[in-house]
């Protein structure tokens, strides 16, 4: 079913006050990734051509870096570079 109202992204949880690179920080990043990917899926249901807003894409790459998801980092970085070069 197509949605008639453009979806909005849920608020991302605040970063916990923990050491950088700690397990708690990685768990937080995974929650953020989940929320952004959920939002991306909702956007696709709303409009097949819809893409994540650039700030969200940049955040997603950062969260993947925290989790060490190298394959996903490179995929999303390519998309990010391609979209940024089109804007200029």
N, C-alpha and C positions, 0 to 999 in steps of 0.2 A: 504494500500500500504506500502510495506517495503521501508525504506530509505536506500540508498546506502552509505551515508556519516554519520559517527557517529556524533550525535548532540552535541553541546557545550552548556553549561549553560550560560544564559544571566547574565550580571554583576548584582550583588546585589546592591541595593541603599545604599548609605552611611548612617550610623546611624545619625539621627538628633541630634543636640545639645540641648537636653531637659533633664528634670529630669528623673531619672530611675523610671520606673513604671508608667510614665505618659501616657495619652491617645495617644499622638503623637508617643511614643515609641512602643506602642502596634500596632498602625496602620502600622508603619514601619515593624515590625516583621511579620504582616500578608501579606504584599507585598512580603517580602522575602520568606515566606512559599509558596506563590502562584508561585513564580518563580522556586523554587526548585521542587515543585510537577509537574509543567509544564515540567521541564527538565526530571524528572523521567518518566513521560508518554512518552516523545519523545524517551528516551532510550529504553523503553519497545517496542515501535513501531519498533525501529531499530533492537533490539535483545530481544526476550522474556526472555532470561536468564540474561540480563543486570540488574545490581543493582546500586544504587546510590554510588558514591565514598564515602569512610568513612568520609572524612572531611565535605562533604555536609550533610551526615547523622547526624554528630555531631552538625552542625549548625542548622539543622532542629529541633533537640531535644531542643536546646537552645531557638529557636524562639517559639516553642510550650510552653516552660516553661514561657516565657514572657507573652504569651497570656492566660496562665492558662488552657491549653487543656490537662488535666490529663490523659484521656483515650489514647490520641494519644501519649503522652509522654511515657507511659508505653509500648505501642506497639513498638514504635521505639527504646526505650531503650533495649528491649528484643533482637531486631534485631541487635543492636549495640554490645551488650555483646556477642551474639552468633558469630558474624563475627570477633570480636576482639579475642575471644578465639581460633578460627580456625587459626588465623594468627600466633599464638605462637608455 
